[in-house]
């Protein structure tokens, strides 16, 4: 379905100055069009956490990040263009099979669209569970897109704490981080597991200096421990075991190329 097949129109001059309101405007249009597109990144965390978001982790979000299916790439491009966003023509022509960029020139904001898979330091198969929730990917996937970053910055660490504080670790997706989903991926990919382990250790170590009350700190620490223990205990595939023999003698992650403007999604 395309915008031209429905009566729905989007005013290209109606981009909201407030990014959360703008995200909801786009999500409403995505739902009306029946497009398989969901948020990740900072806005996804804000929407997933809702009133459970700890004030300590509230921050200004400057950009939006979506994951879409290849089937709905054209429909998503049409929708964003009709909504007032300017495509990065050259980048999209070269990389459109896996990633698209659009800009809100009025407010200096960016939309990053990942097509079918998320490829940064590691590759994550996100579209397998894309439509589990109506607006965002499940918390497990949103957490993994942050946890796969080899060089965590303060914003990434805060976002990870926000998810871990607002979501229990369980074997389902209902206001929870789905442990089965995470261990299913790490048990097949030694490199992914290694990066997760390193970052969980970093998160644990940095908790002592976090400006949190003891109860919140204990909640996050407990969930990190549960997650780390489950990742370690999960039965590993033959592929995992073969790669583990090489270990850190060979780099296990990619160094993503910065292709966009100053972003903070």
N, C-alpha and C positions, 0 to 999 in steps of 0.2 A: 504494500500500500504506500502511496506517496501523498504528499500534501495536495497534489492536484486531483486526487481521487476523492477528496472529502470536502465538506463545506467549511472546515476549520481554517481559519487564517491566523497568522501571527503578525503582530505589529512590530516591524523591525526597529521602531523608535521607542518601544516600550520596555527596553532592558531596565530592570530594577537597579537603582543605586545600591540597595541592600542585597548582598550576595545570597543570603539564605532565601529571601523572597524570590530572587531571580532563579535560584536552583529549583524552587517549588513551581515556578512558572514553566520552566523547561520540563520538569518531571510530569506536570499535568498534560503538557502537549505530547510528551512521549507516550504516556498512558493512553491518551485519546487516539493516537496513531497506531497503537499496538506494536511499538518498536521494542526490541530486546536491547535495552540500554539501561545501565544502572550506574550509580555513583560509587566511586571509591575516594580515597584521600580524606582531607580534613573535613569536608562537608558531610561525607558519609558518616564519619565518626560523630559529628554533631547530631545528625539525624538519628543514628542508631542509639546513641546514649540518651537523647532527649533530656527529661528532667533528672536523669541519673548522672549527668555529666558533672563531675566535681568542678567547682568554680576555679580551682587552681589550674585546671587544664583548658579552660576556655581561652580561645585566642582568636585573633582576626584572621579570617580565611580570605585569600586574595584570588584564588583560581578554582576552577572546577575540573574534576577528572572523571571521565566516564569509561566504562567497558561496554562494548557492543559486539553483536555477532556479525560475521561477514555478510550474512544474508541481509541484514538491515543497515549496512554501511551507507548505501545510496539514500535511503530514507532519512537516516540521521543527518547526512550532509545537507539534504534539502531542508530539513527542519531547522537546523542551526543557522543556515543562511537566511531562511525566512524570518527567523527570530532576531536577526540583526547582527549576526556574527560574520566576520570577514575571514574566509579561509586563507591559510598560508599556502598559496597555490603551488609554489615550487616544491616545498617540503611534502605536501600531500600527494603530488604527482609521483614523487620518488618513493615515498614510504607508505602510501595509502593502504596497501594490503595489510599493514600491521599497526599503523598509527596515523592519526590526523591531528592537525592543530587549527584552532580557530581563535580569533581575537575580538574582544569588545574594545574597540578603539576609543569609545567615549570615556570609559572608566579605567582603561589600561589593564584589562584583565584577560585571562587566557582560558580556553577550554582545551584540554588534552584528551583525546579519544583513543583508547587502545582497542584494536580490532582482533577479536577472537582470543588473543593471548596477551599476557602482561610480560614484557621483556625489559628488565633493568639489570640488576646484578645477577638475578636468576630469572628463569622463565617459569611462570605460573599459569596453569590451565584454568582460567577463571570462568569461562563461559559454560562449563559443565553444570554449574549451579547458579547461573546468572539470574534466573527468574524465581529463585526461592523466596525473595522478599520483593515488595512492590517498588521500592525507591533505590535501595542500595544493594550491594552484594552482602552476603552474610558476614557476620562479625569475624569469623575465622579467616575468610579471604581478605577482608580489609586489614586485619592484623598482619597477615602474611605479606601483603604488599609493603608494609612498613618494616617488618622483621627481616625481610630479605636485603635490606640496605646495608652494605658492608661498612660504610662510613656514616654512622648515625650522627645527626646533629641534634641540638637541643629541642628543636621543633618535633623531630621524629620521635625522640625519646618521650616527650610530653604526650604525643598522640598515642603511643603505645601504652603509656600509663593510663591514659583516659579510657582506652578500650578495656584494659585489664581491670580497672576499677569499676567500670559500669556493667561488665558482663562476667558472669560466672563461667568457669570452665566445665563443660559437660559434653555429653554425646548427642547433642541436638543443637538446633539453630535458634530456638525461641529465647531471645534475650540472653544468648549464651555464645561462647566461643566453642565451636564444634571440634572437640579433640580428635575424633575419629577421622575427620577430614584432614587435619594437619598431619597426623601420624601416617596416614595413607600416602601422603606426598613425600614426607621426609624418609620413610622406610624404603623408598625407591631411588632416592637421590642423596648421596652422601654429602655432596657440596652444599645442598640446600640445608640439610640438617646441621652441618658444621657452622654455617652462618647464623642459623637460628640459635644454636648453642652459645656462640660467642656473644650474640646480642642479648640473650637472656641473662648471661653472666654480667654483662655491662649494666643492664637494667637493675639487677639485684644490687650490684655494687653502688650504683648512684642513688638508690633509694634513701640511704642514710642522710644524704644532703638535700633531699627533696623537701620543700616547704609544705609538709603534710602533717595532719594529726596522726597519732600512733595507730588509731583504728584503721584509717585509710591505708597507711603504710603496711600494716599487717595483712590487710585484704589483698593488696597487690603482690606482696611477697609470697603469700600462700598460693596464689594463682600461678605465679612464675614457677614455683616449685612443682606444682602439679603438672604444668605443661612440660617442663624440662624432663621430669621423671618419665612421663608417658612417651615422649619422643625417644628417650634413651632405651626404654624397655620394649618398644614396638619391634616385632620380628622383621628382620631386614631381608631384602631381596638379594638375589645373586649379583645383580648389577651393583647394588650398594656395597656389597662385600668386596667386590673386585676393585671398585674405586677407593674404598677405604684402605686398601693395601698401599696405594700410592700416597694417600694422605695429603699433607700440606706441602709436599715436595713439588707439587704441580698446582698452579693457581686454580681454584675451584669456583671462581666467580668471574663475571664480566665487569668491565669498567664502562658504565653507560656514558654515552656521549651526550653532552648538554646541547640540546638543539633549540631551546626555547628562551624566552625572555626571563628576567628575574621573576621566579615563581615561588609560590608558597602554599601549594595545595595540600 
